[in-house]
């Protein structure tokens, strides 16, 4: 305490505590990269103040608008798994790596885009080009609409996942769907969850301490 001229443990009992000035909060790298016509919204607040975020359009975004590349750390194991986000992998120097984003300071805004649960809500398609992953709009996106993504057909094969196709605007009646052979389910021995491919199961198992 400069008033007492003494070095004290804790606050001064005579003059009281110091007035603490906090540093200005700086947005993370991922949030700073968000284009001006997009915005982040908090969709859910979980335990420990964990925010579930979504990316929304502030103006009309035209079809065939490309975003990217996706920024993440190349890793042989997925350290950050979120069931609401896409698992992404790329080919680099003959090897297959995860695009991992353990925190907001090592990624860009694309890490906040949630996966599409069905064909109707999909607005973006994810694909690999020259060792990078890009997102491209598959239809015009209206203001206040959330951007949601799924794999392109070729990239879905690479990720060993099912493909979601967006209906093209056409006067021609679509052909009836072709019956597919049943696909084996991959089961997690830790929690019993089932997955359509081994790659998705492998990514899911990263959340467990014991790998199968």
C-alpha positions, 0 to 999 in steps of 0.5 A: 500500500503506497499510503501506508508504505507497507507490503501487505498480503491481500488488501489494506485494512486501513485504506481498502482494496485497490481499484482494479482496471481490466484489459479490453476484451479482444475478439478471437481470431475466428470472430475477427475473420467474420465477413461484414454481412454475416453475424454470430448468434448465441443459440444455446447456453450450456453448463460452464457458460459454453455458448452454442453459436450459429452463423446468420446472414445479414443480407441476401447472399447469392447462390455460388458464393464461395467462402474459405479456405477453412482454417484449422490445424492439421492433425492425425487425431481430432482433439475437438469434437462437436456433434453440431459441426462437420468433421473435416479432413484433407489430403496433404502430401499423400496423408489424410489429416483432420482440420482441427480447431481446438480453440477460436485463435487457431481457426476462422469463422467457418468453424462456427457453421453448423451442419445441416440436419436435412436437405431443406435447411442446407445452404452450403456445401463443403468440398476439398480443392488443392488440399483446402476445404471451401464452403459454397452456397447452393441456393440464395440465402435470405437475411436472418437465415442460418448458414448450414453445411454438408459434404459435397457428393465427392467429398462425402465419399472421401469422408465415408459419409452419406451425401445430401443433395439440394434440389435444383430449380427445374421444370422437369419432374425428378426421377424416383430415388434409387434403392440403396443397399443397406449400410453396416452401422459402426457402433461406439463401444463406449456409449453405444452410438451408431455411425454410418461410417468408420471415419465418423465413428473414429472422430466421435471416439476422440471425445472418450478417454479410452479409444476402441 
